[in-house]
């Protein structure tokens, strides 16, 4: 298995290209893997618009949903944010009290923006999931050359409870990290904002990588611990894909256009990992060893352990 702490063979992919073997995106060091994952967002654009323009129609519905959710959230924030702050603390008349009110105003604004950011992706992920799933299924079929587990409304609704539990677990992990970072951002000058900026970007990119590979994992009904193990063992690749999307989302409109392309890129990455045998290795790690596998042989230079006890024989006559 390719571990994040062990540098794989850098020539493996070149050998694969010569021999016609599968391409393994896990090869090389963590920095190369990060930028390789970063490039999967652009591979998504190329796959749709360059190789398979018939997929464009599958991108239109999730794109429309993303635009509607984004516009709705922006309008609600614009019209109701002042009322929300006034509901908690009305603007005081005294100039001295206003100093603390403005500090409070900024604090609430940061908190509301963070919550709105999370809510936007949760809502758009739920609403656009069926369409992105169909898009991902079609990409997997074209790229892997085999039929993936087909999309089914009955299967989707049957697994809705599992999906909600996985989303709640993911959001809980995200908030468990982001809330302390937000507190440091407010309380500790200089260092706190830096930790909040870099830590927040890291967590956002990591979970973006998870989200856009999750369509293929969910179709296979993977448990959450297996999904998390895949993300952990391929952290640099997931961070790269998520970072590309996080940077794109900083650009108005373009970021929303990139969301369906991230679903394509995440599916391509998942398929490449599958072809390289990454999932077999994960399954082997998750299966507990049998009784014979648990008995480790003696180390070189050490005497073997005592032989197994022989069954008792007949008692000699007295």
C-alpha positions in Angstrom: 0.0 0.0 0.0 1.1 3.5 -0.7 1.5 5.4 2.6 1.6 9.1 2.9 4.9 8.8 4.9 6.6 6.5 2.4 7.9 7.7 -0.9 6.7 5.3 -3.6 8.6 4.4 -6.7 8.7 7.6 -8.9 9.3 5.5 -12.1 6.2 3.3 -11.6 3.9 5.5 -13.7 6.5 5.7 -16.5 6.7 1.9 -16.5 2.9 1.7 -16.5 2.7 3.9 -19.6 5.3 1.8 -21.4 3.7 -1.6 -20.5 0.1 -0.4 -20.8 -0.6 -1.0 -17.1 -2.9 1.1 -15.0 -2.0 4.7 -14.1 -1.4 5.1 -10.4 -1.9 8.7 -9.1 -0.4 7.7 -5.7 3.1 7.5 -7.0 5.9 10.1 -6.2 6.1 12.3 -3.2 3.4 14.2 -1.3 4.0 17.6 -3.2 3.7 15.9 -6.6 0.6 14.1 -5.5 -0.9 17.3 -4.2 -0.5 19.1 -7.5 -1.6 15.9 -9.3 -4.8 16.0 -7.3 -5.1 19.8 -8.0 -5.0 19.0 -11.7 -8.0 16.6 -11.5 -10.4 19.6 -11.5 -8.9 20.7 -14.8 -9.1 17.1 -16.0 -12.8 17.3 -15.3 -13.2 20.3 -17.6 -11.2 18.6 -20.3 -13.1 15.3 -19.9 -16.5 17.0 -20.4 -15.7 19.7 -22.9 -12.8 18.1 -24.7 -13.6 14.4 -24.9 -17.3 13.9 -24.0 -19.4 17.1 -24.7 -22.5 14.9 -24.4 -22.0 15.1 -20.6 -22.7 18.9 -20.6 -26.4 18.3 -20.3 -25.8 16.4 -17.1 -24.0 19.5 -15.6 -26.9 21.9 -16.3 -29.2 20.9 -13.5 -26.7 20.9 -10.7 -25.3 24.2 -12.0 -28.8 25.7 -12.0 -29.4 24.5 -8.4 -26.0 25.9 -7.3 -26.8 29.3 -8.8 -30.3 29.4 -7.2 -29.0 28.4 -3.7 -26.2 30.9 -3.9 -28.4 33.8 -5.0 -31.0 32.9 -2.4 -28.3 32.9 0.4 -26.8 36.2 -0.8 -30.2 37.9 -0.9 -31.2 36.6 2.5 -27.9 37.7 4.0 -28.1 41.2 2.4 -31.7 41.9 3.6 -31.8 40.2 6.9 -28.3 40.5 8.4 -28.9 44.0 9.9 -32.2 42.8 11.5 -30.5 39.7 12.9 -27.8 41.9 14.6 -30.5 44.3 15.9 -32.4 41.4 17.3 -29.5 40.4 19.4 -28.2 43.9 20.2 -29.6 47.1 18.9 -27.2 49.8 17.9 -26.5 52.0 21.0 -26.6 55.8 21.0 -23.5 56.3 23.1 -20.3 56.5 21.0 -18.4 54.5 23.7 -20.9 51.6 23.6 -20.8 51.7 19.8 -17.1 50.7 19.8 -18.1 47.4 21.4 -21.1 47.1 19.2 -19.0 47.3 16.1 -16.7 44.7 17.5 -19.8 42.5 18.1 -21.0 43.3 14.6 -17.8 42.0 13.1 -17.8 38.9 15.3 -21.4 38.1 14.3 -20.6 38.8 10.6 -17.7 36.3 10.7 -19.8 33.7 12.5 -22.7 34.2 10.1 -20.4 34.0 7.0 -18.9 30.7 8.3 -22.3 29.2 9.0 -23.7 30.4 5.7 -20.7 28.9 3.9 -21.3 25.6 5.6 -25.1 25.8 5.0 -24.6 26.6 1.3 -22.6 23.5 0.6 -24.8 21.3 2.7 -28.0 22.5 1.0 -26.5 22.5 -2.6 -25.0 19.1 -1.9 -28.4 17.6 -0.9 -30.3 19.3 -3.7 -27.8 18.6 -6.5 -26.7 15.1 -5.2 -29.1 13.1 -7.5 -27.9 15.0 -10.6 -24.2 14.9 -9.7 -24.6 11.2 -9.0 -26.0 10.6 -12.5 -23.2 12.7 -13.9 -20.6 10.7 -11.8 -22.1 7.4 -12.9 -21.8 8.3 -16.6 -18.2 9.6 -16.1 -17.3 6.3 -14.4 -18.8 4.3 -17.2 -16.9 6.3 -19.9 -13.5 6.5 -18.1 -13.4 3.0 -16.5 -14.9 1.2 -19.4 -17.2 -0.8 -17.2 -20.7 -0.4 -15.8 -20.6 1.0 -12.3 -23.4 0.2 -9.8 -26.3 2.0 -11.6 -28.1 5.0 -10.1 -31.4 4.1 -8.6 -34.0 6.3 -7.0 -35.1 3.5 -4.7 -31.5 2.7 -3.7 -30.9 6.4 -3.1 -33.9 6.8 -0.8 -33.1 3.6 0.9 -29.6 4.8 1.7 -30.8 8.3 2.6 -30.5 7.7 6.3 -26.9 6.4 5.9 -26.1 9.5 3.8 -27.5 11.8 6.4 -25.5 10.1 9.2 -22.3 10.3 7.1 -22.9 14.0 6.4 -23.6 14.7 10.1 -20.4 12.9 11.0 -18.4 14.9 8.5 -19.9 18.2 9.6 -19.2 17.3 13.3 -15.5 16.7 12.5 -15.4 20.0 10.5 -17.0 22.0 13.3 -14.9 20.4 16.0 -11.9 21.9 14.3 -13.3 25.1 13.0 -15.1 26.4 16.2 -11.8 26.4 18.2 -10.0 28.0 15.3 -12.8 30.7 15.2 -12.3 31.3 18.9 -8.6 31.7 18.4 -9.2 34.1 15.5 -11.2 36.4 17.8 -9.2 36.1 21.0 -5.6 35.7 20.0 -4.2 38.6 17.8 -2.0 37.9 14.7 -1.5 34.1 15.4 -5.2 33.4 15.8 -6.2 34.8 12.4 -3.3 33.0 10.7 -4.3 29.7 12.2 -8.0 30.3 11.3 -7.0 31.1 7.7 -4.7 28.2 7.1 -6.5 25.7 9.2 -9.9 26.7 7.7 -8.5 26.3 4.2 -7.0 22.9 5.0 -10.2 21.5 6.4 -12.3 23.0 3.6 -10.0 21.5 0.9 -9.9 18.2 2.7 -13.6 17.8 2.9 -14.1 19.1 -0.7 -11.9 16.2 -1.8 -14.1 13.8 0.3 -17.3 15.2 -1.1 -16.5 14.9 -4.7 -15.2 11.4 -4.5 -18.2 10.4 -2.3 -20.5 9.9 -5.3 -18.7 6.8 -6.4 -18.2 5.6 -2.8 -21.9 6.1 -1.9 -23.0 4.1 -4.9 -20.9 1.2 -3.5 -22.5 1.7 -0.1 -19.1 2.1 1.6 -19.2 2.7 5.4 -18.0 6.0 6.7 -14.8 4.5 8.2 -13.8 3.1 4.8 -14.4 6.4 3.1 -12.3 8.1 5.8 -9.6 5.6 5.3 -9.5 6.2 1.6 -9.2 10.0 2.3 -6.6 9.5 4.9 -4.4 7.2 2.8 -4.6 9.6 -0.2 -4.7 12.9 1.7 -2.4 14.7 -0.7 -4.5 13.8 -3.7 -7.7 14.8 -1.9 -6.3 18.0 -0.6 -5.1 18.9 -4.1 -8.6 18.4 -5.7 -10.2 20.2 -2.8 -7.7 23.1 -3.0 -8.4 23.6 -6.7 -12.1 23.9 -6.0 -11.6 26.2 -2.9 -9.5 28.6 -5.0 -12.0 28.5 -7.8 -14.9 29.3 -5.4 -13.1 32.6 -4.5 -14.0 33.8 -8.0 -17.6 34.7 -8.4 -19.7 32.6 -10.9 -16.6 30.6 -12.0 -16.6 28.8 -8.7 -20.2 27.7 -9.1 -19.4 26.5 -12.7 -16.6 24.4 -11.2 -18.8 22.4 -8.8 -20.1 19.9 -11.4 -16.5 19.7 -12.8 -15.3 18.8 -9.4 -17.8 15.9 -9.4 -16.2 14.8 -12.7 -12.7 15.2 -11.4 -13.4 13.4 -8.2 -14.9 10.5 -10.1 -11.8 10.3 -12.4 -9.6 10.3 -9.3 -11.7 7.5 -7.8 -11.5 5.4 -10.9 -7.7 5.8 -11.2 -7.3 4.7 -7.6 -9.6 1.8 -8.3 -7.5 0.7 -11.4 -4.3 1.0 -9.3 -5.6 -1.4 -6.7 -6.0 1.1 -3.9 -9.3 -0.3 -2.7 -8.1 -3.9 -2.5 -5.4 -2.7 -0.1 -7.9 -0.8 2.0 -10.1 -3.9 2.2 -7.1 -5.9 3.3 -6.3 -3.4 6.0 -9.9 -3.4 7.3 -10.2 -7.2 7.5 -8.9 -8.6 10.9 -6.2 -11.2 10.5 -7.1 -14.9 11.0 -5.7 -17.1 13.7 -2.9 -18.4 11.5 -2.0 -14.8 10.4 -1.8 -13.7 14.0 1.0 -16.2 14.9 4.1 -14.3 13.8 7.2 -16.3 13.0 10.3 -16.0 15.2 12.7 -13.2 14.3 16.0 -14.2 12.7 18.6 -15.2 15.3 16.0 -16.0 18.0 15.2 -19.5 19.1 11.8 -20.8 18.0 9.1 -20.9 20.6 8.2 -24.1 22.4 6.5 -26.8 20.3 2.8 -27.2 20.7 1.8 -29.5 23.6 1.1 -33.1 22.4 -2.1 -34.7 23.4 -1.9 -36.7 26.6 -1.2 -40.4 26.1 -2.4 -43.3 28.1 -1.4 -43.4 31.8 1.2 -46.1 32.4 0.3 -48.8 34.9 1.5 -48.3 38.4 
